[in-house]
């Protein structure tokens, strides 16, 4: 009788591909938009643009419920939420999402 040796293989962690991550993020945004059917306005603060004949009314929140927020604040919130969601997506793909102002640490090579 021969003895079979079982070797433990190191399993690589399962990672999402960029395509599947885009599907997950898209379904998440769709789900937030679908909440409006139940009367919950989760995305009404997102900035929308209109005709640029009057610069004061060019930007505004999508929903009239957030009209008091103003166009500039709505634009800043939209930018910050996109930054958070897309940075989380990049981090899920294994990218470095640290601030760009931090220079990478380089090993001294001894060459001057």
C-alpha positions as CSV (number, residue, x, y, z in Angstrom):
1,X,0.0,0.0,0.0
2,X,1.5,3.4,-1.0
3,X,1.2,6.4,1.2
4,X,-0.1,9.5,-0.5
5,X,1.3,12.7,0.8
6,X,-1.1,15.6,0.8
7,X,0.5,19.0,0.6
8,X,-1.2,22.0,1.9
9,X,-1.4,24.5,-0.9
10,X,-1.5,28.2,0.0
11,X,-4.7,29.6,-1.3
12,X,-4.5,33.1,-2.7
13,X,-7.2,35.4,-1.4
14,X,-10.0,35.8,-3.8
15,X,-10.0,39.3,-5.3
16,X,-12.6,41.0,-7.3
17,X,-11.8,41.9,-10.8
18,X,-12.3,45.5,-11.9
19,X,-15.3,44.5,-13.9
20,X,-17.1,42.8,-11.0
21,X,-16.2,45.7,-8.7
22,X,-17.8,48.1,-11.2
23,X,-20.9,45.8,-11.1
24,X,-21.0,45.9,-7.3
25,X,-20.6,49.7,-7.1
26,X,-23.3,50.1,-9.8
27,X,-25.7,47.9,-8.1
28,X,-25.1,49.7,-4.8
29,X,-25.9,53.1,-6.5
30,X,-28.9,51.5,-8.1
31,X,-30.1,50.2,-4.7
32,X,-29.7,53.7,-3.2
33,X,-31.7,55.1,-6.0
34,X,-34.4,52.4,-5.7
35,X,-35.0,53.6,-2.1
36,X,-36.9,56.5,-3.5
37,X,-39.7,54.1,-4.3
38,X,-40.1,53.6,-0.6
39,X,-40.0,57.4,0.0
40,X,-36.4,57.6,1.1
41,X,-34.4,60.1,-0.9
42,X,-30.8,58.8,-0.4
43,X,-29.3,60.5,-3.5
44,X,-31.2,63.8,-3.6
45,X,-28.1,65.8,-2.6
46,X,-26.1,64.8,-5.7
47,X,-25.3,67.8,-7.9
48,X,-27.1,68.3,-11.2
49,X,-26.4,71.0,-13.9
50,X,-28.8,73.1,-15.8
51,X,-28.5,75.7,-18.5
52,X,-25.6,78.1,-17.9
53,X,-27.3,81.3,-18.7
54,X,-27.4,82.2,-15.0
55,X,-24.3,81.1,-13.1
56,X,-26.1,81.2,-9.8
57,X,-28.6,78.5,-10.9
58,X,-26.2,76.4,-12.9
59,X,-25.6,73.9,-10.1
60,X,-28.3,72.5,-7.8
61,X,-29.1,69.3,-5.9
62,X,-31.2,66.8,-7.8
63,X,-34.0,66.7,-5.3
64,X,-36.0,69.8,-4.3
65,X,-35.9,68.5,-0.7
66,X,-32.2,69.4,-0.6
67,X,-32.7,72.8,-2.3
68,X,-31.5,74.6,0.9
69,X,-28.1,72.8,0.5
70,X,-27.2,74.9,-2.5
71,X,-25.3,74.1,-5.7
72,X,-21.8,74.5,-4.4
73,X,-22.3,72.4,-1.3
74,X,-24.0,69.7,-3.4
75,X,-21.1,69.7,-5.8
76,X,-18.6,69.4,-2.9
77,X,-20.6,66.5,-1.4
78,X,-20.8,64.8,-4.8
79,X,-17.1,65.1,-5.2
80,X,-16.4,63.8,-1.7
81,X,-18.7,60.8,-2.0
82,X,-17.2,59.9,-5.4
83,X,-13.7,60.1,-3.8
84,X,-14.7,57.8,-1.0
85,X,-16.5,55.2,-3.1
86,X,-13.8,55.1,-5.9
87,X,-11.0,55.1,-3.3
88,X,-12.6,52.1,-1.6
89,X,-12.9,50.4,-5.0
90,X,-9.2,51.0,-5.7
91,X,-8.3,49.8,-2.3
92,X,-10.3,46.6,-2.9
93,X,-8.3,46.1,-6.1
94,X,-5.1,46.3,-4.1
95,X,-4.1,49.8,-5.1
96,X,-2.3,52.2,-2.8
97,X,-4.8,55.0,-1.9
98,X,-2.6,57.0,0.5
99,X,-2.4,60.7,-0.2
100,X,-0.2,61.7,-3.1
101,X,1.6,64.3,-1.0
102,X,3.4,61.6,0.9
103,X,6.5,60.7,-1.2
104,X,7.4,57.0,-1.5
105,X,10.2,55.8,0.7
106,X,13.2,54.8,-1.4
107,X,16.1,52.7,-0.3
108,X,19.5,54.4,-0.5
109,X,21.4,52.9,-3.5
110,X,24.7,54.5,-2.7
111,X,24.9,56.1,-6.1
112,X,25.2,59.9,-6.1
